[in-house]
Amino acid sequence: MLLYPSINTLRDKTDSRYSLVILTAKRARDIVDGKPALTEEESERPVSQAAKEIADEMITYTRPEQV
């Protein structure tokens, strides 16, 4: 079973694996709660849909600056 998008592609979109996990989980929860998908191709799994959106750079984040 091939994974798309690959974990290496997703890791390049964030500064750490932790940030990737949190970003994916939050977006997947939004999808489960009924927010619309941002990509045209829909997946039956919310986590897969979130990963595709992150890979396509439709979901991003900014880290607050530390004081």
N, C-alpha and C positions, 0 to 999 in steps of 0.2 A: 504494500500500500504506500503510495507516494503522498507526501504531505505538500499541499499548496496553500498558501505560500510557504516556502521553506523557512525554517527557524533562522537561518543566516540572513535572509532577506529582512525578516522582521527585526532582528537584533540591530541592524543598521539604522532602523527608524527611531530607536530610543537610545538613551545613554547607559542603560543597564537592563539586565534581565528582570529585575524587580519592577522597574518602570513598565516594561513590556507586559508583564503579568497583570499589574494593576490596571493599565490602560485597556487591555483586552477584556478583563473581567467586568470593568465598569461599562464598557460599550455593550458587551453581551447582555448584561443586566438591563440596559436601556432597551435592547431589542426584545427581550422577553417581556418587558413592561409595555410594549406596544409602539415604541418609536419606529418610524419607517427606516428601511434599509437605505443606505446611501449609494449602493452600487446597483447596477441593473440585474446582475445575476444574483439570485438569492440562493442561500444554502439552507438546508433543513436544520442545521445546528447553529445556535446563536454564536458560539465561540468561533466557529469557522467563518461566519459572516463578519464578525468583528475583526478577525485576522486579515481577511481580504480587504476590508476597509482601511486598516492600518497600512497594509502593504501598498495600497493605491494612494496613500497619503491623504485620505479623506478625514482621518481622525489623527489629530496631533495633540501635543501637550507642551506646556512650558513649565519649567521648574522655577519656583519663586526664588529670588535671590536671597541668600542668607545674610543676615545683618551681623 
